[in-house]
Amino acid sequence: MIQEIYPKIFNPQFKNHSPRDGAYALYFEGNTVLLSKDKLGNHTIPQFQDLKTKRQDGGYYLFSIDKDEYYLIDDPSVCKHSSFSMEPISTFRHFHDQAASFAGVTGGQIYRFLQSRIYCGHCGSKTIRSTTERAVICPNCGAIEYPKISPAIIVAITDGNRILLTKGRNTTYKHYALVAGFMEIGETPEDAVRREVMEEVGLKIKNIRAHKSQPWAFSDTLMMGFTAELDGDDTITLQEEELKEASWFERKDVPLPDSTISVGQEMIAYFKKGKL
C-alpha cells in the first residue's frame, strides 16, 4: 500500500523551521502539483536548490521521511522553470518512488486543508498558521482547526470462492473496486460496514473482520479495510445513484487491479491469489 515505505520512516511531527539543504518543495495549484524529471525521465519532487525560490524565504514544514524534509511553498513563480511542469496529483498513483509518492499525496492533503481554512468557519476572520502545531488559528475568536481526516470503511464481501466487485458511478476510478463509504455520526466501523453493504448492494453479511487500515490522502480519508461473508440470499439490489455495476466474480475470473497502493486493491489481489 502507498504508505508502506519501510525501511524508510515517515515522521509527521510538526516543526517550525526553514528548509535546509536538500529539502523537497511541494507546490500545488488546485488538483495539480509541480514536478521535475530525473535523467531517466521519471517524475520527481523538486528540491529547493532547483527552484528560484530562496530557502531563507521559507516554506511551510510538512513532515520528514528519514532525513528528507518536505515543505509546502506558495510562490507561483517556481512554475516558470523550463524543466518543471504542473501534473495531476493522481500522477502519484504510479510514481516510481513509493516514498516520494506517499510524500506527495500527503502533502496534497495538508495543502487542501490550509486552502480550505483561510477564513474562520466560526466568525469569518482570516486565520493564521500555528507556529507550534499543524493547525490554523483564528486570531479573532480563538477557534483552532486541524487537518481533515474522514473515517471510512471498505469491505471485501465473499461467498466461498466468489467475491463481490463494484464500479462507482461518480468517480474517476474506472476499475473494479469494493463496497466502501464514509462512517456516519454514532457508528462503529462494523456498523458502517453493515449499513454501506445494505445501502449499496442490498445484501446481508456476517463474520465481519478487520483486515488493515491506511491513510488515503487522495480523499482526506482514514480507510479501514474489512472482510465479510455473505449471509443468505446473494441477489444484488444496486444503489444506482452510487454504483453503475456490482457483480459476483469467481476467484479465477477476478481481474487483478492495476496496482496495490490502496487497501481495497490489496484485498482484491489477495483474494485472487487465495490469500483472503
Secondary structure, 3 states (H helix, E strand, C coil): CCCCCCCCCEECCCCCCCCCCCCEEECEECCEEEEEECCCCCEECCEHHHCCCCHHHCCEEEEEECCEEEEECCCHHHHHCCCCEEEEHHHHHHCCCHHHHHHHHHHHHHHHHHHHCCECCCCCCECEECCCCCCEECCCCCCEECCCCEEEEEEEEEECCEEEEEEECCCCCCCCECEEEECCCCCCHHHHHHHHHHHHHCCCEEEEEEEEEEEEHHHCEEEEEEEEEECCCCCCCCCCCCEEEEEEEEHHHCCCCCCCCCHHHHHHHHHHCCCC
